[in-house]
Amino acid sequence: MALGACLILLGAVTPSARAQEEPSQGNRANAGGKWTESSAEDRMTGEKRVRFVLPAESSPDSDSQARIVLFCVNGKLKLADFRPNTRMAPPNRPGFWGQPQMQVTVRVDNAHSQHGWNWVNGRFLAMDKGTTRELIGANLFRVEFLTPRGPEIAEFSPAGLDLALVSQACGLTPKKP
């Protein structure tokens, strides 16, 4: 009986997680520059979900291309993820609450900074809101992260994003580094 309850709970959680990770294919639109935007409304809760995706500059035709994903619900930023789409090294530091993190170096235009981003199951890094605000107002965005082969750099060109659209969908405004 406990196994059945676990499977029911897993089934209830999985669609929500899948909705955050898998982009909606049917309603993608250009959000300015190299950004794409997709939106949907949850049929049960009525939540308005909007996802902005920015692919990396390297290997534009590759399925394993790195990307940045902003996921917003009801006008608020819920997640900002850096998805390297390559195998990452294990976490190299604990966060404030003990969660695994990876120390990354970020370049926003001509400013450099170090960040501890939450390491999520070895698949992606959860970005902080401050860096996300710097990203949406930048012309150049680079992330140096660790892989088993050593450090790698993912380069993005976030310029051209429709900032009014992001403000409405996520409640975000750009910030200078």
N, C-alpha and C positions, 0 to 999 in steps of 0.2 A: 504494500500500500504506500509506503514511504517512497519507493521508486516511482510509482505512478504520480504522486504529488510533485516530485522533483521534475519529472518530464513535463507535466502541465506547466509548472513555473518556468522551466526553460523555454517552452514554447511561447509563453507570454512575453518573455524578455527578448527572445531572439529577433522577432520582427522589428522591434524598436531599434535594436543595435544595428540590424541590417539596413534600416532606413537611414541611419546616420552614415553608414559606410558606403553603400552602393548609390551612386548618383542616379537620379531619375533620368531615363533616356528620352522620355517623351516631350518634356517641356524645357529643354535647355535653351538659353538665350545668351547673347553676348552682353556682358555687364560693363563693357568698356575695356580697351586695351586687350590683353590676352586672357582676361577673366571670363568665365562662364558662370551663369546663374541658373539655378533650377528651383522651383518652388512647388509646394503641395500643401494640401490641407488634410489633416488627420480626420478621417471620416467619423471616428468615434468621439474624439475630444474637441474637434474643431480647431486644434492648434495649427497655426500657419507656420510652416517650416520652409526655410530658405537656405540654400547651400550655394556658396561661392567657391569656385575652384580655379586655382592658378597653376598651370603646369610649369615645370622647370624648363630652362633654356636648352639644356643638353638633350640630345636624342629625342626630338619632338614626335617621331613616329613610333617610338618604343612603347610597349605596354607597361614596361617597368619604370617609366618616367616618374621622377619625383614630383610631388605636388604639395600645394598648400590648400587646405580645406577649411573654410569658415562655415559653421553650422549654427543657424540662428532659429530660435523658436519664439513666436509671439513678440517680435521686436527686440529681443535680447540675444546677445551672443551666448551660445551654450558651449560650443567647442571651437577651438582653433588648433588645427593639427598640422604638423609637418610630417608628411608621409614620404620617406626616402625611397620606398619600394625596392629596397635592397636589404640584405641582411645587416643588421646593426650589431655592434658590440654590446656586451651586457652593460647594465647600468653601472656608473662609476661613482655614485654618491647617493646618500639618502636625503630625502626632502625633509622639511620641517616636521612633518607627521610620520616620517619613516618610510614614505613611499619611495620606490626606486626612481632615480633620476639620472639623466645624462647631462654632463657639462658640455655645452655647445658654445661656439663663438659665432656671433651674428654681426654682419656688416649691413648697415642701413645707410645707403648713399656713402658718405665719407666717415661715418661714425662706427666704431667697433665696440662691442660689449660681450660680456660673458653671462650666460644664463644656465640655470638648472631646470631643464624641462622634464616633466613627468614621462617616464618610459612606460609605454602601454603594451604589454605582452610581446615586446620585441618587434612590433609592427609599425608603430608610429610614436612620435613625441608630441605631447600636449603643450602647446605654446602658451605663454602668459599673455594677459590682456594688453599690457603695456607694449610688448613687442608687436602684437597684432595691430595696435593703433599706429605704431611707427611704420609697419609694413604697408598699410593701405595708403599712406601719404608719400611713399618713397618712389624713386625711379629705379633704384638698384637694391636688391635684397639677396644676401648670400648667407648660407648656413654651413658651418664646418661641424661635422658630426663624426663619430667613431664607428668604424666597421671592423670586422676581424682582420682585415688587411691593412688597417691604419686609418688615418683621417681622410675624409672625402668632403668635397664642397659641392653643394647644390646651389645653382644661380637662378634667380628669378627676376623678371621685369614686371613689377606690379603697376607701373605708370599707366594711366588712362582709365582706371577703375572709376565708375560712376559713384562718387562719394555720397550723393543724395540718396541713391538706391541703398547703399550700405547703411547709411544713417537710419533710414526708415525701417529696413529689415532687421538690423542688428543693434541699433542704438550706439553705433561707433562713430567717432570722429577721428581724423588723423592727428597724430602727435609727432612733433619733431624730436629726433634723438638727442 
